[in-house]
Amino acid sequence: KPETKKHRWVIGVSGASGAGYSKRLIDALAARAKEDKTLRVDLVASHNGRAIYRDETGGDLEKTPFRLYAQNDFNAPFASGSAPLP
């Protein structure tokens, strides 16, 4: 049986002017994740990033199908360079 590679994304939302771009990316990955069970997406957002995302897109990062980490969550799997890759 061939090895299945996992596709892993980490999206950071900082509160800059790219909220619309991040929403488009999150929406596209959410649609892809319905078909591709090897896709893993984690989100991290600053306090301002969450507020600007909500204000500029009308969306809520907490309602995406992906795990949302706090900006200071040093236990997030992507927070350490020594974290094992899937």
DRENPA-3360 file (N, C-alpha, C; in nm, 2 decimals, always signed):
BEGIN
1 = KPETKKHR = +0.09/-0.12/+0.00/+0.00/+0.00/+0.00/+0.09/+0.12/+0.00 ~ +0.07/+0.22/-0.09/+0.15/+0.34/-0.10/+0.13/+0.43/+0.02 ~ +0.23/+0.49/+0.06/+0.23/+0.58/+0.18/+0.14/+0.71/+0.14 ~ +0.05/+0.75/+0.23/-0.03/+0.86/+0.21/+0.03/+0.98/+0.27 ~ +0.06/+1.08/+0.19/+0.12/+1.21/+0.24/+0.01/+1.30/+0.29 ~ +0.03/+1.36/+0.41/-0.06/+1.46/+0.46/-0.02/+1.59/+0.41 ~ -0.12/+1.67/+0.38/-0.10/+1.81/+0.34/-0.14/+1.90/+0.45 ~ -0.04/+1.98/+0.50/-0.06/+2.05/+0.62/-0.04/+2.20/+0.59;
9 = WVIGVSGA = -0.13/+2.28/+0.64/-0.13/+2.43/+0.62/-0.14/+2.49/+0.76 ~ -0.07/+2.60/+0.78/-0.08/+2.69/+0.89/-0.11/+2.83/+0.84 ~ -0.22/+2.88/+0.88/-0.26/+3.02/+0.83/-0.26/+3.11/+0.95 ~ -0.18/+3.22/+0.93/-0.18/+3.32/+1.04/-0.25/+3.45/+0.99 ~ -0.34/+3.49/+1.08/-0.41/+3.62/+1.05/-0.37/+3.72/+1.16 ~ -0.30/+3.82/+1.10/-0.24/+3.92/+1.19/-0.31/+4.05/+1.22 ~ -0.41/+4.08/+1.14/-0.49/+4.20/+1.15/-0.44/+4.30/+1.05 ~ -0.36/+4.26/+0.96/-0.32/+4.35/+0.85/-0.44/+4.36/+0.75;
17 = SGAGYSKR = -0.41/+4.42/+0.63/-0.52/+4.44/+0.54/-0.55/+4.32/+0.45 ~ -0.51/+4.20/+0.49/-0.53/+4.08/+0.41/-0.64/+4.00/+0.45 ~ -0.74/+4.05/+0.53/-0.85/+3.96/+0.58/-0.93/+3.90/+0.46 ~ -0.95/+3.97/+0.36/-1.03/+3.92/+0.25/-0.95/+3.80/+0.18 ~ -0.82/+3.82/+0.17/-0.74/+3.71/+0.11/-0.74/+3.59/+0.20 ~ -0.73/+3.61/+0.33/-0.73/+3.49/+0.42/-0.86/+3.42/+0.42 ~ -0.97/+3.50/+0.41/-1.10/+3.43/+0.40/-1.12/+3.35/+0.27 ~ -1.07/+3.40/+0.16/-1.08/+3.33/+0.04/-0.99/+3.20/+0.05;
25 = LIDALAAR = -0.88/+3.21/+0.11/-0.79/+3.09/+0.12/-0.86/+2.99/+0.22 ~ -0.91/+3.03/+0.33/-0.98/+2.94/+0.42/-1.10/+2.88/+0.36 ~ -1.18/+2.95/+0.28/-1.29/+2.90/+0.22/-1.25/+2.79/+0.11 ~ -1.15/+2.82/+0.04/-1.10/+2.72/-0.06/-1.05/+2.60/+0.00 ~ -0.97/+2.61/+0.11/-0.92/+2.49/+0.18/-1.03/+2.41/+0.25 ~ -1.13/+2.48/+0.30/-1.25/+2.41/+0.36/-1.32/+2.33/+0.25 ~ -1.34/+2.38/+0.13/-1.40/+2.31/+0.03/-1.32/+2.19/-0.01 ~ -1.19/+2.21/-0.02/-1.09/+2.10/-0.05/-1.09/+1.99/+0.05;
33 = AKEDKTLR = -1.10/+2.03/+0.18/-1.09/+1.94/+0.29/-1.21/+1.84/+0.30 ~ -1.32/+1.88/+0.24/-1.43/+1.79/+0.23/-1.40/+1.67/+0.15 ~ -1.32/+1.68/+0.05/-1.28/+1.57/-0.04/-1.15/+1.51/+0.00 ~ -1.06/+1.59/+0.05/-0.92/+1.54/+0.08/-0.90/+1.52/+0.23 ~ -0.91/+1.40/+0.28/-0.91/+1.38/+0.42/-0.76/+1.38/+0.47 ~ -0.66/+1.40/+0.38/-0.53/+1.41/+0.43/-0.49/+1.56/+0.45 ~ -0.58/+1.65/+0.42/-0.55/+1.79/+0.44/-0.57/+1.83/+0.58 ~ -0.47/+1.90/+0.64/-0.49/+1.95/+0.78/-0.46/+2.10/+0.77;
41 = VDLVASHN = -0.55/+2.18/+0.83/-0.53/+2.32/+0.83/-0.54/+2.37/+0.98 ~ -0.44/+2.44/+1.02/-0.45/+2.51/+1.15/-0.45/+2.66/+1.13 ~ -0.52/+2.73/+1.22/-0.53/+2.87/+1.21/-0.47/+2.93/+1.34 ~ -0.40/+3.04/+1.33/-0.36/+3.12/+1.44/-0.39/+3.27/+1.41 ~ -0.44/+3.34/+1.51/-0.48/+3.48/+1.48/-0.46/+3.56/+1.61 ~ -0.41/+3.68/+1.58/-0.40/+3.78/+1.69/-0.53/+3.83/+1.73 ~ -0.54/+3.90/+1.84/-0.67/+3.96/+1.88/-0.72/+4.06/+1.77 ~ -0.63/+4.14/+1.73/-0.66/+4.23/+1.62/-0.70/+4.16/+1.49;
49 = GRAIYRDE = -0.63/+4.05/+1.46/-0.66/+3.97/+1.34/-0.80/+3.92/+1.34 ~ -0.84/+3.87/+1.46/-0.98/+3.82/+1.47/-1.08/+3.93/+1.45 ~ -1.06/+4.05/+1.51/-1.15/+4.16/+1.50/-1.16/+4.22/+1.36 ~ -1.04/+4.23/+1.29/-1.04/+4.29/+1.16/-1.10/+4.19/+1.06 ~ -1.07/+4.06/+1.08/-1.13/+3.95/+1.00/-1.29/+3.96/+1.00 ~ -1.34/+3.97/+1.12/-1.48/+3.98/+1.15/-1.54/+4.11/+1.08 ~ -1.47/+4.23/+1.10/-1.52/+4.35/+1.05/-1.51/+4.36/+0.90 ~ -1.40/+4.31/+0.84/-1.38/+4.32/+0.69/-1.46/+4.21/+0.61;
57 = TGGDLEKT = -1.48/+4.09/+0.67/-1.54/+3.98/+0.60/-1.68/+3.94/+0.64 ~ -1.71/+3.99/+0.76/-1.84/+3.94/+0.82/-1.83/+3.80/+0.87 ~ -1.71/+3.74/+0.87/-1.69/+3.60/+0.91/-1.64/+3.59/+1.05 ~ -1.64/+3.47/+1.10/-1.59/+3.44/+1.24/-1.49/+3.33/+1.23 ~ -1.36/+3.35/+1.26/-1.26/+3.25/+1.25/-1.29/+3.13/+1.33 ~ -1.37/+3.15/+1.44/-1.40/+3.04/+1.53/-1.50/+2.94/+1.46 ~ -1.57/+2.99/+1.36/-1.67/+2.91/+1.29/-1.62/+2.84/+1.17 ~ -1.49/+2.84/+1.14/-1.44/+2.77/+1.03/-1.43/+2.62/+1.07;
65 = PFRLYAQN = -1.41/+2.53/+0.98/-1.40/+2.39/+1.01/-1.26/+2.35/+1.07 ~ -1.17/+2.45/+1.09/-1.03/+2.43/+1.13/-1.01/+2.47/+1.27 ~ -0.91/+2.41/+1.33/-0.87/+2.45/+1.47/-0.81/+2.58/+1.47 ~ -0.85/+2.67/+1.56/-0.80/+2.80/+1.58/-0.72/+2.81/+1.71 ~ -0.60/+2.85/+1.69/-0.51/+2.87/+1.81/-0.50/+3.01/+1.85 ~ -0.48/+3.04/+1.98/-0.45/+3.17/+2.02/-0.31/+3.22/+1.99 ~ -0.29/+3.35/+1.98/-0.16/+3.40/+1.94/-0.05/+3.36/+2.03 ~ -0.08/+3.33/+2.16/+0.02/+3.30/+2.26/+0.02/+3.15/+2.30;
73 = DFNAPFAS = -0.04/+3.06/+2.22/-0.05/+2.92/+2.25/+0.08/+2.85/+2.20 ~ +0.17/+2.84/+2.29/+0.30/+2.78/+2.26/+0.29/+2.63/+2.26 ~ +0.18/+2.57/+2.29/+0.16/+2.43/+2.28/+0.10/+2.39/+2.14 ~ +0.07/+2.49/+2.06/+0.02/+2.46/+1.92/+0.12/+2.37/+1.85 ~ +0.08/+2.27/+1.77/+0.18/+2.18/+1.71/+0.28/+2.25/+1.62 ~ +0.25/+2.36/+1.56/+0.34/+2.43/+1.47/+0.43/+2.53/+1.54 ~ +0.41/+2.54/+1.68/+0.49/+2.65/+1.75/+0.63/+2.61/+1.77 ~ +0.67/+2.48/+1.75/+0.81/+2.44/+1.78/+0.87/+2.38/+1.65;
81 = GSAPLP = +0.99/+2.42/+1.63/+1.06/+2.36/+1.51/+1.09/+2.21/+1.53 ~ +1.08/+2.16/+1.66/+1.11/+2.02/+1.69/+0.98/+1.94/+1.69 ~ +0.87/+2.00/+1.66/+0.75/+1.92/+1.66/+0.75/+1.82/+1.54 ~ +0.70/+1.70/+1.57/+0.71/+1.60/+1.46/+0.61/+1.63/+1.35 ~ +0.65/+1.61/+1.23/+0.57/+1.63/+1.11/+0.48/+1.51/+1.10 ~ +0.36/+1.53/+1.04/+0.26/+1.42/+1.02/+0.32/+1.32/+0.92;
% end
